[in-house]
Amino acid sequence: INYKAIFQEEGNWELNGNYDYQDTYPEGVHSLRAMLDKIKAAGIIPGLHFLQTHIGSKSRYVTPVADHRLHLTKYFTLSKALGTEDDIIYVEQNPIETVMDPRCPILKFDGEIISYEDYTTEYPYCFRGCKRGHFDTYVTPHNAGTIGGLLDVSEFGHAKSIYLDQNSSLQDEIADKLADVYNAGFEFAYFDGSEGTNAPFEIYIPLSQYRVYRKFKKKP
């Protein structure tokens, strides 16, 4: 059973991470448990499909203030203060080879997410054509010296979800939500989207799975 059959969702994973029950489950996990009991009574083994590393671009973790535990693939330090009307972002580091996928030219500083059109690779380094308040985040000023960076946006599903930082508590927070659902009576799980982790992947892909798995009361 895909998680989108249980929780409210919009588009491709855009609310992922909220895990708010649909109205068809009026009593939340208790309604889910009753449904799973019927499935198992019919001799069917229910499994849960989810994406434990993905955070939806319209979820409470992104908008209106982006969570500090979203993953950044590169870090940049503001070399000049950034006002609310500014569309050029000056940084200390050279942005060369910053983005691999043209659908994901997106930065994050503090709780604001900002898209850009291009950047310079000669000093003074800057990102140009910036559009403020991407993903409907609040547009705020940012002081010189603020550290932010390139947001780790998933290239799948038209870039509508973001990978969380495995070196933070957010994966455990998501794991608690998923385990609460799994423990209602599911008996196996599909850890989809597991490629969306920090490098080195041979460590963080299985670790992202384990941080969810260890909260299951019954082994799959």
N, C-alpha and C positions, 0 to 999 in steps of 0.2 A: 504494500500500500504506500503510494507516494505521499510524502508529508503534506502536499498541496491538497490532498483529499480530506485533510483534517483541519489544517490551519488556513486562516485568511491569507490570500496571496494576490498579487497583481503582476501581470506580465510575466517576465522571466526572472523569478527569484527576487523581485524588487522589495518584498516585505520580509525576506528571509532573515531570521534572527529574532523577530518579534514573537513568533509562535503563539499568536492569539487564536483561540478556537473559533471555528465557524459557528454560525447560529444553529446549524443542524446538530450541534453538540451542546444543548442548553445547560447541561451540568458539567461541562468541561471534561476532565479526565474520567469522571464517573460515567458519563455517557459513552465515552470511548471504550471504557472497560466492558460495559454492557454489550456493545457491538462486537468486540473481540470474543467475548464469551459465546455469542451466537455463532460466530465463524468457526471457532474451535469445536463447538457442539456438532457442527456439520462435518467434522473430520478434516477441516482445512487448517494448515499451519500458517498463521499470519506473520509476515515480515514487514519491517519498516524501512522505507527508502528516504534518505535525507542527504543534505550537503553540509557537513559540519564545519567547513572552513569558510563558507560564503556568508557575507553580510549584505542584505539588500540595500539598494541605493535610496529607497523610500522608507527604510526602517527607522526606528527610533535611535538606532546607533549611528545614523548618518545625518539625519535632518531633524530639527533645524540646526543642531550643533553637532559636528562630527566627533565621535568618540576618540579619545587619545590612543586607544588600543587597536586602531586600524593599521594595517601594515604599510610601511613605506619601503620602497625598493632602493631609493637613493635619498640622501640627506642634503639639504641646502640651507645655508645660513643667510638671512637677509642682510645685505650690506647697506641698505637704506631703509628707513621707515616706510611702511606701506599704508597710505591713506585709503579711505573708503572709495575715492574716485579714481585711484590710480589703476592703469591698465598695463603697466610695465613693472615687472618684479626684478629688482637687482639683487644678485646673490654673489657670495664669495667664491663658490666653487664653479668650475667649468662644467656646463651641462652636456657636453659632448656625448653622443650616443645614449641620451637619457631615455628615449622611448623606443620600444620594439614594434608596438602595434599602433597604427595611426588613430585607432578609435579610443585610445586611452591616454591622451596628453593632459593629465590631470594632476594638480598639486594640492597639497594640504598644508596650511599654516594655522596653528591653534585649532579652533573649531570650524574654520572656513575652508571650503573646497573651491578651487579655482582652476578653470581650464585655460589652456594657452594655445596659440597658433604656431609659434616657432620660438627659437632662442638663438643667442649669439654664442660663438665659441672663441671669441677673442675679447679681452678685457676692454670695457667693463662688462662682465657677464650678466645677461638678463634674459628673462622670458618676456615675449612680446605678444600683443593681441590677447591679453588676459581678459577673461569673462568671469566676473566676480559672482560669488554666491551660487556656484554650481551645485546641483542636486538640492536646490532650495535651502542651502545653508545661509545663516546670517552673514551679511557683509560687515566686517569689523576692521578697525585699524590694527596694524601689527608693528611692533617696535623693531628697530634695527637690532640685529643679534638674535632674533627669533629663529629657532631651528624648526624646519619643516621638511617637506620633500615630495618625491614622486609617489603618488598614491598607487597601491597595488590593486588595480582594477582588473577584474576578470575579463578577458577578451571574448569570452563566450556570451551568448545571449544579448548581443548588442551592448556590451559593457554596462550592464545594469546591476552588477554586484561587485563587492570589494572583499579582498581576503583579509582576515583578521591576523594580528601579530601573535605568533606562537610563543613569543617571549613576553607574554602578558597573561593576565587573569581572564581575558575574554573567552578563550577557548574553554576554560572550566565553567564559565557562566553559561555558555551555550550548551555545554555537556550536561549541566544540571537540567536544562529545559528538555533536551532530547531524551535523557534518561527517565525523566518523569513520564514521558509519553511511552517509551519502550516498556517501562515497568508496569504499565497498565495491562499487559498481557501479550505483547509481541514475543516471538520466539526466534527470530533471526533478523539481521540488519544488513542493509546495503550502504556502505560508506562512500557515497558518490562525491565527486568534486574534491577528492583527497589530494589532487595535484596542487591545490592552491595553498601552499605553505611557504614559509621562509626556507631559504637554502641554509645548510645542505639538506637536500630532499630525502636522502637515505635515513636521516635522523628525524626530521620534522613531519614527514608524511605518516609514518607509523605512530609517531608520538601523538599527532592530532587524533588519530583513530583510538589509541589507547586511552587518552584522556576522557573520551566518551565511554569506551568499552568498560572501563574499570568501575563505572557508576551503574552498570546493569546489575540488577539483583539476581538475575538468572542468566547463566551463560547461554549464548545462542546455540 
